[in-house]
Amino acid sequence: MESLLIYNTLSHQKELFKPQTEGRVGMYVCGPTVYGDGHLGHARPAITFDVVFRYLSHLGYKVRYVRNITDVGHLEHDADEGEDKIAKKARLKQLEPMEVAQYYTNRYHAAMDALNVLRPSIEPLASGHIIEQIELVQKILDKGFAYVSNGSVYFDVRKYQEATGKYGQLSGRVIEEMLSTTRELDGQSEKRETADFALWKKASPEHIMRWNSPWSVGFPGWHTECTAMGTKYLGETFDIHGGGMDLMFPHHESEIAQQTAVTGHGPCRYWMHNNMITINGQKMGKSLGNFITLDEFFNGSHKLLDQAYSPMTIRFFILQAHYRSTVDFSNEALQAAEKGYGRLMQAYHTLKGLQVSKSSSIDVKGYREKCYEAMNDDLNTPIVISHLFNAAKAINTVNDHNATLTQEDIDELKGLFDTFVFEIMGLKDEESSDNTALIDGLMKMILEVRANAKANKDWATSDKIRDALGELGVTVKDGKDGATWQLK
């Protein structure tokens, strides 16, 4: 437990992970704004922090993982202007906003389930925590770091900066420059500075989602919800706050400011951010119109896709890169991921049928330690995968009768795959176990028929079976201990 290093975005360095309460971890991750189908950009943080959740649990920590659903307050523009994204969709579709939110929440869950992303411990909705958000806004007002203007409440960034000097510490933004270049924008005259952000917005007459507050009938600001819900379920200080790098500013920067204004310190000990998915070097996202939904990946229906890609191919594609690296989408990269994932699954299947020997000619005991070393070095999944490929190569070498393994070492390799491929990285064998058992049984029967033909010197039948299997993509290898098979 003591050797896990995590890159803390706030300190810009890897730090030894030590939770504030021994044996327990509190983790908050910003979830989706549910006004459209999930895309590859949503899959990356979900898978990244799923692996964090899985690995911490594997190490023996009791993890409370909170990932919210934003169903109110996220306006079209991060500068607190425009329509609420969900309310706009509801207006266009002539639906209740909560109908829209529920529909896309269900769709998000289905896509995440397909990707084998575990559900969080708590999944709070912003709309279910309006009271907590109003209380938070009042506390910030009481501390003197916010002001009421025309029924809306804004965080006073200049006052906060003069008092703490901390606004911009996470993202590296030079706030003094932002404040010195303040200019009035249309619709922002009620703010003292353009850098100030909304804690509560007075609702315009046509705004559908609205609640009573001491200041106006309105709705909470986007940043307010995560501070309120993180505090409610994890306390004033928790261990890990995660999300995509695109949330660093203004969202996470504003979260730190809100919490510090009330308590004198930020919300968490470790900030973790996954990098972006890009298409031809440009960020993939709804606002840019260049996104591919997860369903489109699964069924291959998008014009940019050469084929359909299974959920585990998508998961493997994301895990092949370190979570802090950019991943550039291409069909070639996904096809390579499909092959790589297939190689691991094939090796795992081959492992079950390996011939047991009295001695091992390959040392397989070092793989597990190397995989732990990689995971403990800021969850370096691509290095874990490289070690697993080496293990797969060893399995294939034994299957080709060019090396030997004892039962103990075969069991060690099986444990390696069970731990790192399935439990920690969350990959799963997309062929159902029933189908696998059926195929294994059929192949065993076919090879027995062929073995009998060979024993009776019926070479024509033997060759016919081998050639027919070859046309179906099955390679048959004859060895001194009998024939083995594998998919090409």
N, C-alpha and C positions, 0 to 999 in steps of 0.2 A: 504493500500500500504506500510505502514511503518514497518510492522512486519515480513517481509519475511527474513529468515536466509538462507544463501547459504554457503556451505563448499567451501572455497577458497583453492585450492590445493597449491597455492604459499605460503600462510601463515599457512597452516595445521590447520585451525580452521574455525568454522562457523562465518560468518560475516553478519551484517545487510546489506541487499541489498539496495543500494542507487545509482541510475543511475546518471551519470554526468550531464545530462540534465533532468530536472523534467518532468515526464510524458512520456519520450521517452527512449527506450532501443535499443542499438546496440548489436547484437549477431552474432558471427562468429563461425561456426562449420565445422571441416574438413570433407569433403564428401568422396565418394568412388573413388578409382582408377579403372577405368572402363575397365578391361581386362578379366572379367569373371562374372558369375552370382552371385548376392548377396546371402549371407548366413546368418545364425543366428547372427554371429558376426557383420554383417552390420546392422541388424535389431535393435540391442540394442542401439547404439548411436542415430540412427534415431528416435526411439521411445522415448528415454530419453529426447532428446532435443526438440522433438515434444511436449512433456508434459510441458517442460519449456516454450516453445513458447506459447502454449495454456494457461498456467496458468498466465503468465505475461499479455497476451492479456485480459484474464478474469478479472484481477485486474485493468484493465483500461489503461495499458501502450500502447503506439503506438510503436510496435516492428518492427525494420528492421532486418530480419533474413537472413543472408548470409550463404549459404552452397555451397562450391565449388564442381566442378567435376575435378578430376585430370586425364587429358588425355595426358599428356606429362611429362617427367622429373623424374618419379618414377622408379628408376632402381631396378633390381632384388635384389641387396644387399644394405642395408642402408649405407654401407661404400663407396658409390659413385662408385661402380663397377658393371659390368654385363650389360646386355642389358636393354633398356627401356621395361617395362613389356608389354605395348601396342604394341610397334614395334615388339617385339618377337612374340606375338600372331599373328600379321598381317603377319609376314614372314612365320610362320608355316601354316597359313590358306590361304596364297597368296591373301591377301586383302590389301586395303589401310588402314593405321593406323586409319584414321578418320572413316572408315567404322566400324572397330572394336569398337572404342570409342562410336560411335552413337548407334550401335546395343546393346551394354551392358548398355549404358545410358537409352535407351528405356526400356530394361528389368528391370533395377533398378527402374525406375519410376513406372512400372506396379506392381512390388512387393510392393513398398512403398504405392501405392494407395490401394492395397488390404489390407495392414496393417492399413489403414486409417491415414497414416502419411501426414500431410498437406505439401504442397509444400512451400519452403522458399520464402521470398520476392524477393531475387536475387539469381540466381544459375550460377555464373561465371565459365567459362572454363579456365584452365591454358593456353591453346593454344591461347586463345583470348586476353591474357594480356602479350604477350612477350615484348612489348615496355615498359610497366610499370616495368617489371622484370629487363630489361636491365638498366633502369633508377635507380632502387634500387641498383643494383650491382655497378653502377658507383658512387653512393653516398657513399657506404660503402668503396670503393677504395679511394675516396676523403678524407674520414675521417681517412684513414690509417689502417683500420682493415681488409684489404684483400690484396691479392697479385696475380699477373698474373704469371702462370707457364705453358709454352708450349701451350698457347692458351686457357687454362682453368683458371678460377678465383676461388680462395679458400679463405674461411674466416679464418683469423689468430686467432685461439682460444687462444694461449699463450699470444699474445699481448693484446687481449680483456680481458683475465683473469687478467693480470698484471695491466690493467687500471681500471677495475671495480670489479673484484673478484666475479662476478655474474654468471659465466657459471657453471651450475649444481645446481642452487638455486631451480629450480622447481622440478627436479627429485631426488635431494639429492645425485647425483653422485659426488664423490671426484675427481675433474678434475686434481688436482695436481698429483694424482696417475696415471691417464691416460697419462699425459704429461711426467712423470718421467719414465714410462715403454714403451715409444715410441719405436717401432721397424719397420723397413722398410718391407712392404709387397709387393708382386709381383704386379706390375702395379700401385703402389702408390708412386713411387720414386719422382714424380713431386710435391708431398705435402711436406711441411716442417715438419709436425707432422701428425700422423695417426688420431688425434682428429680433425684436420681441415676438414671442409666440403665444398662441391662444391657449389658455387653460379652460376657458368656457366661452362658447360663442352664442350670442343672442340669435335666435332663429328668425329668419325672414318669414313673411306670411305664407309663402309657398313651401316652406321646409316641412317635410312630413314627420321626421323623427325629432321629437322635442319633449323636454321634461321641465318641471318647475324647479327653480333654484332661487336663492336669495337675491340674485342679480337680474334675472330675466327668465322667460321661458326660452329654453335653448338646448344645447347639447355640449358634451365635454370635448375638449381638444384631444387630438390624436395621441399626444405624448402622455397625457394625464392618466390614461387607462392602465398602462403598463406599470407605472409607479404605484398606483393604487392597488392593483391586483398582486403585484410582486410583494408589496408590504403585507397585504392581507394574508397571503398563504405561506410566505417564506420569512417574514420578519423585516425589520428595518435594515438589516445587513444579511445577505445570503452569499453563497459561495460562487456560483457561476451565472453570468448573464450572457446569453448567446443570441446570435442572429446574423443576417447577411451583412456584408461590408457596406452595402448601400444604405443601411439603417444607422450607420455610425453618426452621420450628420444629416438632418437635424435631430432625428428621433432619440438616439441613445445619449447624445450630448445633452439634450433637453431633459431626459430622465435623470441624469446625474445632477443637473442644476436644480430640478424640483426636489429631489431627495435631500440634497445638501442644504437647500434653503430651509427645509423643515428640521432636519436632524443634525446638520453640520458635517455630514459625510455622504459619499455616494452609496448606491444600493448594494454593491457586491464587491467581492475580493478579486475576482478574475473576470475580465471581459474577453469573450471569445467570438471571433468573426470569421465566417467562411467567405471565400472570395466568390467572384461572379462566374456565371456561365455566359459565354459570348458566342455570337454568330458572326464569323468573319471579323473578329476583333471588336464587335459592338455588343454592348450589354444586351442580353435577352430580357425583355420585359413587356408587360402589357402596354405601358405608356409609349413604347417605341413601335408597337405593332409588328414586331418580328419574332414573337414567341410561338412555340409549338406546344400545344397542350399535351399532357401526359397520355390522354386517351388517343390522340393522334399518333403518338409514338407507338402505343400498344397495337393500334390497328393499321398503321402505315398510311393514313389517309391524307397527310399534309403534302403539299407540292414539293417541299424541300427534302422529303424522305424518299430514299430508293426502295425501302421495304419497311415492314413492321418490325419493331424491336420489343422483345419481351421485358417485363418489369425487372427481372434479374439482370438482363443485359444493361439496362439503364442504371441500376444500382451499382453494378460492377464498373461501368464507365465512370461514374462519379467517384468511386473509391480508388480508382487507378491513379487519381491525382491527389496530392496532399490538399487538405481542406482549405489551406491558406493560399493555394495556387489558383490562377485562372484556368478554367477549362473551356477550350474552344470547341464548339460543336461542329462535327462533320460526319457524313455518312461513313467515311473511311474509318474514323476514330471509333464509331459505334460498331462497325463490322469487326474491327480488331478486338473490341471489348467482348463481342459475342463469341469470337473464337477463343479468347483467353478464358472467359467464364466456362465455355464448353470443355476446354482442356482440364480445368480443375474438376469439373463434375465427372468427366470421363475417367480421370485418375482415381477419383473416389470410388467409382463403380469397379474399376479394375482391381483396386485394393482388396475388395471382398473376395476375389477369385484367385489371389496370388498363391503360388505353391509355397508351402512352409518348408524351410530348411533347418538343419541342425545348427548352422552358424550363419552370421551375417557378414557380407563382404562390403556393406555400406554402413557408415555411421549415421544414423538418423536421429540421434538423441539431441543434437545441437539445434535443430530447427525450432523447437518450442522456445528455447531461451532467446534465440535471435528474434523471434516474433514478439516476445514480451518486450525486448529491448526497443524494438521499433514502435510498439504501441506506447511505451513509456516516454518516448521522445516525441511528445506533442502529437500523439495518435497518428503515426506515420503509416497509414494503410498501404501506400504503394510499395513501401519496403517490405511490409508483411506479405503482400501479394508476391513479391519477387522470391521470398523464401518459400512460399507455398508452391510456386512454379518449380523450384529446385526439388522440393519433395515430390512433386508430380513426375519430374524427370527420373528420379530414383525409382518410383513405382513402375514406370514404363520400362526401365532398364531391367528390373527384376522380371517383369512380365515377358520380356523378350529373351529371358533365360541367359542374360549377360551378367547377372548378379544374383545374390541370395539374401534372404531375410529370415530371421527366426519369427516365431509367433509373437514373441514379446515386442519385437520391433515393428511388426505389422500392426499390432495393437497400439503402439506408440504413434504411428502415422495416422491411424484412424482417429485417435484422440486429438491429434494435432488439427485435423480437418474439422472434427466436431466442435472443437473449442474456437478456432480462429475463423474458419470459413462460415460456419453456421451460427454459432452463439454470438461471437463478438462482431463480426462484419455483417451478420444478418442476411447472408445469402442463403438461398434454399434451392433444393433440387426441384426444378420446375416439372420434371416428369413425376407423376404421382407414384408413391411407393407401390401401389397395386399394379400399375403398368410395368414398373421396373421388375417386380417379382414375376409377372406374367411373361415378359420378354426373356428374362433370365431362364425361366423354366422351358420356354419354347426353344431357345437356343441350345440348351443342354440336351433336349430331346433330339434336335436336328443333328447335333454333333455326334450323338450316340449312334444315330442311323448311319452317318457317314463313317464312323469308326468301324461299325459292323461291315459296311461295304468294303472298306480297306482290308479288314481282316479276311474277307472272302475273296480278296484280289479283284473286286469289282471296281476297277479304276474309273470306268466310264461314269458310274453313279457317283463315286466319290468326287470326281472333278466337276460333274454337273451341279452337285450341291454347293461346292466351293464357288463356282462361277456365278451361280444364281444369287448366292449371298453377296458376292462382290458387286453385282449389279444393283443390289439394294443398299449398298454403302457399308457392308459388313466385311471386315478383313478377318480371314481365318489363318491362324499361324499354327503349324504343326511343330510339336516339340517332343522330347523324349518322354515327358509325362502326359502326353496327349495333346489335343488341340485346344487352343484358346481363341477367343474372338473379341473384336472391339469395333466400334463405329469409326469409319474413316474421318 
